[in-house]
């Protein structure tokens, strides 16, 4: 079994910063992509940032220059440093990972962590 556990969400004022963390654990052979998605009330879930096993990153246009995604040395951890936060960044943030397990590659999701940015 594989689990993704997020932490680091909370309430912050506009212009502030938060750092999200996500740790993957379980019967993992390898981890390919890891990323962060978010879903605001009444909206579809959207990709925020993604990082490959080789360190290649991609970002949503709305967060470029403000958010930074990175992976830990052990490669089973992904971080999202969020700076200059705006009220429109308010959402539930989900960790996502493409993981190789015994039966093949599978897509896994964390339980989500709430980020609220007040104006």
Number of C-alpha atoms within 10 A of each C-alpha: 8 14 17 21 18 22 18 15 18 14 14 18 14 17 14 14 17 18 16 21 22 27 19 24 13 10 13 16 11 14 19 15 19 29 26 26 19 22 19 16 9 6 9 9 15 14 17 23 23 24 21 17 14 10 13 11 16 16 18 13 9 11 17 12 11 13 20 19 24 21 21 12 8 8 17 20 19 26 23 22 15 20 17 15 23 20 15 13 20 20 21 18 26 25 29 23 25 17 22 16 16 11 6 8 15 13 11 15 20 19 14 22 20 18 22 20 21 16 11
